[in-house]
């Protein structure tokens, strides 16, 4: 009998890793306001939704009303023991990634850190989650650039 079989021999369906629940606070639609490294303002939105089953949180982004065609899937990577995502973009994987843009996510209390490529990378987002105000304030930084961004959750109709 394998780890994926019940004593009767029937398959046991997998369950989402408990670490995924750390992402619940980020679900929903968020309004973005920020400034790039030159001080230019920008606006946009991020929408995150759980796929049925609860194994992956999807993320879609729009900046200044322009869609960034693509979707990011955030899940639990059992090989690294971390939350990990892959962004599949219409612009392709970019010059630094042969397949998709990869990120590692960490939520510790009210602190959110996202590394591009690998944990410890100098390309990272650091932010603070205010659960009562439904905001995330932080900044993306990388060698030679970055931007500051504030995200505010858009209330659901049921929340109003």
Secondary structure per residue as TSV (DSSP state, phi and psi in degrees):
chain	resnum	aa	ss	phi	psi
A	1	X	-	360.0	131.5
A	2	X	-	-89.4	173.5
A	3	X	T	-66.6	-14.6
A	4	X	T	-105.4	19.3
A	5	X	B	-127.2	140.7
A	6	X	-	-76.6	165.0
A	7	X	T	-54.9	-24.8
A	8	X	T	-81.0	-5.7
A	9	X	S	91.2	-6.0
A	10	X	-	-73.6	145.1
A	11	X	B	-66.6	143.3
A	12	X	-	-97.8	121.2
A	13	X	-	-67.4	142.9
A	14	X	-	-68.3	158.8
A	15	X	-	-121.8	149.3
A	16	X	-	-62.7	145.2
A	17	X	-	-66.0	138.7
A	18	X	G	-58.0	-27.2
A	19	X	G	-59.9	-27.4
A	20	X	G	-59.9	-27.7
A	21	X	G	-62.9	-21.0
A	22	X	G	-61.1	-23.4
A	23	X	G	-84.3	-9.5
A	24	X	G	-53.4	-37.9
A	25	X	G	-62.0	-22.4
A	26	X	G	-93.9	-4.1
A	27	X	-	-67.1	149.7
A	28	X	E	111.0	-169.1
A	29	X	E	-100.2	135.5
A	30	X	E	-127.4	137.1
A	31	X	E	-90.8	132.8
A	32	X	E	-109.3	139.2
A	33	X	E	-141.0	132.8
A	34	X	E	-161.0	-174.4
A	35	X	E	-140.1	136.1
A	36	X	E	-81.0	-179.7
A	37	X	T	-63.5	-19.4
A	38	X	T	-90.8	-1.9
A	39	X	-	93.6	-0.4
A	40	X	-	-69.3	128.6
A	41	X	E	-77.0	154.0
A	42	X	E	-145.7	159.5
A	43	X	E	-134.2	164.5
A	44	X	E	178.4	-165.6
A	45	X	E	-149.6	154.3
A	46	X	E	-129.4	133.3
A	47	X	E	-121.6	125.8
A	48	X	E	-122.0	133.0
A	49	X	E	-140.8	143.5
A	50	X	E	-77.8	134.4
A	51	X	-	-71.5	151.3
A	52	X	T	-52.7	138.1
A	53	X	T	103.0	-26.9
A	54	X	S	79.2	16.6
A	55	X	S	-88.2	-25.2
A	56	X	-	-138.0	135.7
A	57	X	E	-100.1	125.0
A	58	X	E	-93.7	151.6
A	59	X	E	-136.3	127.3
A	60	X	E	-124.8	139.4
A	61	X	E	-124.6	144.5
A	62	X	E	-129.4	132.3
A	63	X	E	-117.8	128.2
A	64	X	T	48.8	40.1
A	65	X	T	78.0	-4.0
A	66	X	E	-96.4	127.0
A	67	X	E	-72.7	140.8
A	68	X	-	-100.3	91.8
A	69	X	-	-57.3	118.5
A	70	X	E	156.8	173.2
A	71	X	E	-147.7	144.6
A	72	X	E	-111.8	135.8
A	73	X	E	-112.8	122.9
A	74	X	E	-111.6	125.8
A	75	X	E	-147.1	-174.2
A	76	X	E	-99.2	125.9
A	77	X	E	-98.6	105.6
A	78	X	T	-66.9	-24.2
A	79	X	T	-68.5	-33.8
A	80	X	T	-104.8	-14.7
A	81	X	T	71.2	26.3
A	82	X	E	-132.9	163.1
A	83	X	E	-75.4	134.1
A	84	X	E	-139.5	147.7
A	85	X	E	-135.5	159.4
A	86	X	E	-132.1	130.1
A	87	X	E	-104.2	118.4
A	88	X	E	-102.2	113.6
A	89	X	E	-118.4	147.3
A	90	X	T	-63.9	-21.8
A	91	X	T	-81.0	-0.8
A	92	X	-	90.1	-179.4
A	93	X	S	-76.4	-13.3
A	94	X	-	91.4	170.8
A	95	X	T	-73.4	-16.0
A	96	X	T	-105.8	-3.4
A	97	X	-	-133.3	124.7
A	98	X	S	-75.1	-17.9
A	99	X	S	-125.5	-58.6
A	100	X	S	-150.4	160.5
A	101	X	E	-74.1	127.1
A	102	X	E	-110.2	142.6
A	103	X	E	-139.0	153.2
A	104	X	E	-119.0	133.1
A	105	X	E	-113.3	145.0
A	106	X	E	-143.9	126.7
A	107	X	E	-115.7	115.9
A	108	X	E	-122.7	104.0
A	109	X	T	62.2	-118.0
A	110	X	T	-103.8	16.1
A	111	X	E	-106.8	129.7
A	112	X	E	-115.7	127.0
A	113	X	E	-128.1	133.7
A	114	X	E	-129.6	122.1
A	115	X	E	-103.8	137.2
A	116	X	E	-85.1	128.0
A	117	X	S	90.5	-59.5
A	118	X	S	-161.7	156.4
A	119	X	T	-60.0	134.2
A	120	X	T	93.5	-3.5
A	121	X	-	-62.1	147.4
A	122	X	S	-74.3	-7.7
A	123	X	S	-97.3	103.7
A	124	X	E	-151.5	157.1
A	125	X	E	-107.0	133.4
A	126	X	E	-126.4	131.8
A	127	X	E	-150.7	167.5
A	128	X	E	-119.8	130.4
A	129	X	E	-95.2	125.3
A	130	X	E	-105.6	100.6
A	131	X	T	-66.4	-34.2
A	132	X	T	-71.2	-41.3
A	133	X	T	-86.7	-8.5
A	134	X	T	57.0	53.2
A	135	X	E	-132.5	156.9
A	136	X	E	-131.4	122.9
A	137	X	E	-117.3	132.7
A	138	X	E	-175.6	-165.1
A	139	X	E	-151.2	143.4
A	140	X	E	-90.9	134.2
A	141	X	E	-133.2	144.1
A	142	X	E	-152.8	160.4
A	143	X	T	-55.2	116.4
A	144	X	T	91.2	4.1
A	145	X	E	-173.0	-172.3
A	146	X	E	151.2	-177.6
A	147	X	E	-160.3	154.9
A	148	X	E	-99.9	143.0
A	149	X	E	-147.7	141.2
A	150	X	E	-116.0	131.6
A	151	X	E	-117.5	133.3
A	152	X	E	-125.5	127.1
A	153	X	E	-65.7	135.8
A	154	X	-	-85.8	123.3
A	155	X	-	-61.8	140.3
A	156	X	-	-70.4	156.2
A	157	X	G	-60.0	-33.5
A	158	X	G	-68.8	-26.6
A	159	X	G	-79.3	-15.1
A	160	X	-	-89.8	360.0
